[in-house]
Amino acid sequence: AGRVGRMAGRSTTASGVAKGGGAAVYESDKAVHEYLQFHFATPETLVPWECRPAAALDFPKRCADAATRHVTGAKSKALDIGCAVGGATFEFAANFDEVVGIDFSHAFIAAANVMKDKGEAPYTTVEEGETTSEKVARVRDGIDRSRVTFAQGDACNLDAGLEGFDAVLAANLLCRLPDPQAFLARLGNGLVKPGGVVAIISPYSWLEEYTPKEKWLNAGGEDSFVALRRIMEAKFDLVEQSEAPFLIREHRRKFQWGCSDCTVWRRKA
C-alpha cells in the first residue's frame, strides 16, 4: 500500500534556473532519495514494467566497469569524483584495494556513509501524485565496504594530497561544475598516475545555474567532445568512446532518460 505525503524539494530531473536550483538541489532529502533509488534499486523496483529500457539500467556499475577494464597494472587505488550516494564507488571496491568517493553535496556524502556503515538505507519513492512507498537501498553482496572512504570535497579544488590513482571516474559530473577546465587540468596534474585511466561520462547538459556560460566546453559553438579532446590530448590518450544511457525515476510512470558520452583516457607516461 502507498503512503500519501509530500516529498519536499525540486526533483533532480528538473532543468533550468529556479529557486533552490544549482548545487542546492543535491542537498535536499528528495535528491538523496532519488539517488539512492538511481544507484541501488533493482531494475524491477526502479521500473515496474516489462517495457523497461534495459540498456539504461545499472548505470553506476557500467560507469565503474568502463574505467576498470582499461587498468593494465595493479588495481590499488580508485577515485569516484562526484560520487553522489556511492553506487559506483562500491562497484570499484569489487576490484580495487582502496577506493575514495568525493562529492560536493554534504547530504549525498552522509547517505553514502550510511550505506558504507550499514550496507543499506531506507528511501521513499514517488508512485504518483503525492502517493509514495518505502523501499530499501542495498549494496550488492560481495562488496567489501571497508575498502571505501567517502568525503565531501570540491572537484574544482581537490586536496593536493589526492594523487596517483590507477582509475578515476567522473560520471555525469562535468556539466555540473562551475569550472570544468579546472577539474580537467587537475587530472593530468598528479590525480591520475602515469599509465592510469580516467573515465569522463557526461551528457554535456550545460546550464547556467551550474556553470557560467563562458565556462561551457561548447562555448563559441565547439562540440563538447571536440573541446574535451583538445584539452585532454596533451597528457592523455583516448582509449574508448561509447554511449552510456541512464535512467532516473521521477515517479513510477515517468523517468528521465539520458545518453551520456563515455570517454576513457589513459595518462601518458
N, C-alpha and C positions, 0 to 999 in steps of 0.2 A: 504494500500500500504506500502511496505517496504521502509526503508531508508538505503542507501548504505553509509557505513563509517566504520572505524576501531574502535574496542573496544580494546585499547592497554592493554597489560599485559598478564600474563600467567593465564590460567584457573585454578580454584581451583580443577578441576577434574584431573589435570595432576599430575603424581607421579614421584619421582626420583629427584636427585640433579641437579639443573640447576641454571643459573644466575637468580637472582631475586626470588629464592626459599625460603624455610623456612618460618618463620613468616612474611617476607616481602610480600609474596603472598597476605596476607589478608589486606594489606594497599592500594591495587590498586582499582581504580574505577571499573574495571572488576569484582573483587571479591565482592565488595559491591552490584553491580547489580545482580550477580549470586545468592547471598544470600538473597537479597530482594525477588527474584523470588522463591528460595528454601523455604523460610519461609512463604511467604504470597500469592503466586499465587494460584488461584483456580485450581483444578485438570484439568479442560478443558483448561485453559491457559497454565499450565505447560506442559501438554502432549495433543496436539490437535488431538488425535487419539483414537478410541474406544478400541484399544488393550492396553490401559494404565494399568500398574500394580497397581491395587487399593490398595493392601496391603502396598505399599511403599509410599503412599501419606500421607499428613498431619503429617509429621514426628515431627515437634515441639509440636503439641498438644498431640500426643501419648507419647512423652517423658515427658511432664509435668504431664499428667494423670498417668503415671507409678509411679511417686513419690506420687502424691496427694492421690491416692486411698488407700495408706497404712498409711496415717496420721490418728491417732486414737483420738487425742485430738483437742484442738482449732487450727485453721489454722491462726496463727498470722503472721509468717514471713517465706518467702521462698527466696532462693538464686539460681540464674541461673548463674553458673560459666562457662565461655566460651560461653557466650550468643549470640555471633555474632550480628546480627541486631535485635534480641529481640523477635523472634516469640514465643518461649516457655516462655519467661519472661511475655509477655502479657497473655498467656494462664494461667499461675499461678495466675494472677490478677483476674481471674474469681472466685477464691476460697480463696485467702489469702488476709489479710488486708494490708500487706506491702510486696513488692517484690523488690529485688535488682538484677540487671543484671550486670555482670562484664565480660569484655573481654580485652585481651591484645592489640587488634587492635584499634588504635585511630579512623581509618576510620569506622570500624563497630560501635563503640560507637557513633560517630557523626550521622550516619544513624539511629541508634536506637533512639536517642534523637529527630530526625526529626519525626519519627513515633510516639513518645510519644506526641510531641507538636501539630502535625497536624493530626495525625491519618492516614496519607498516605504519600507516596513518589513516585515520578516517577522513573522508571528504564528502561534500554534498554535491550532487549533480542535479541539474535542472531537467525535469521531464517535459513540462510545457507550462507556459504562463508562470504562475507562482508555485506550481507543484514541484516538489523536489523529492529526492530519495537519498538515502545514506549508503555509501559504499566504503570499501577499504582498499587503499593502495598498498601493494606489497612488492618488496624487492624480490626478484625471482630466486628460486632455490639455486644453490651452488655458488652464490656470490659471497666472497669473503669481505664483509663490510668493514672489517678492521683495517683494510688496506687504504681506505678512503678518508680524506680530510676535507672539510668544507670551510670556506672563509669568505667574508664579504670583501669586495675589492672593486677597483675601477679598471676596466680593460684598457683605458686610455692612459693610465698612470699606475702601472703594475709595480709592485715592490721589486727593488733591484735584486733581492735575494732569490727571486724566481728565475731559474736559468737551467739550461742543459736538459730539456725534456726530450725524450725519444719520440713522443707524439703529443701534438696539441690539437684540440678540437675547438672550433668556433662555429657553433650551429645556430643559425638564424639570429646572429648577433650583429653583424657588420652594419646593417641599416638601422640599428637601434643605438648606435654610438654617436656622441657629439663630435668626435674627431676620428673617423675610421682610419685615416692615414697614420695617425699617432700609434694606433694599435698595430697596424701592418708593419710599421718601422720597427717596433719592439720585437716582432717575430724574428727578424734577422739580426737583432742586436742581443743575442745570447739566450733568448727564450727557448728557441729550438736549437738543439745541438747540431753540429755538422753531421750530415747524413740522416738526421731526424726528419720527421714529416709533420705537416700541419694540414688539417682538413678545414677548409673555409666553405661553409654551406650557407647560402643566402638567397632569399627571393628578390633581393635588391628593391625592397619596398620603401623607398625613400620618402620620408615625411618630415616636415619642418618642426613638428613637435619633439622629435628626437634628434635630428641632425640639421644644422643650419644649411640652407640650400647651397651655399658656396662650398660646403664640405662633401656634398654628394659625389660619389665616384663618377656619375654620369653628368656632372655639371658641365655645361657647354655642349651637351649633346653626344658625348662619347659614350659608347656602350659600356655598362658597368664591368663586364668581364674583361673587355679590352683594356680598360683603365687598371683593373686589378692585375692583369698580366704584366702591364707596363711597370707597375710598382714592384711586383714580386720578382720579376725575372733577373734583377741584379744579383739576388742572393739565393734564389730558389729555382728549381726546375719543375715544370708541371708534369705530374706522372699519371694523373687521371682526371677526367671530366665526365660527369654523368648527371642525370636528373635525380632529385631527391624529393619526391612528393610527401606531403604531410597533411594531417587532418586534426583539427581542433574542434571539439564539440561545443556548441552553444546550447542546444537542447536536443532531445532525442531524435528530432527530425530536421535539425538544421546544424550545419557544420561549416567551418572554414577549411576549404581545400586549397592548398598552395603547392607550388612546384619550385623548390629551391634549386639553384645551380650548385652542384657539389664539385669542388675542385680540390685536389690533393697535391701538395707541393713538397719536394724534398730539398732540404737545405744543402747548398753546395759546400763541398769540403774546403 
